[in-house]
Amino acid sequence: MTTEPGAVSETFAFACGNCGHTWEATFQVMFFTDPLDPTGQTSQEYVDEDGTAVRSPLTDAVCVRCGSRRVRVSAG
């Protein structure tokens, strides 16, 4: 038996420290609880606008224009 994940929509604003490009992206944050875990801990997964599971945009942001990892991220 699996528990259906909860989801929250979250928009992030990005600013590249290399080329100055700015952009926004919206992700679905999916929350999962393992029904067999006695502590009831939840885990989360980010899903992009195309429906693809991705790493956290807070830790793995890359500039879409120049490819730099010098990206500042803020939650909207």
Secondary structure, 3 states (H helix, E strand, C coil): CCCCCEEEEEEEEEEECCCCCEEEEEEEEEEEECCCCCCCCEEEEEECCCCCEECCCCCCCCCCCCCCCCEEEEEC
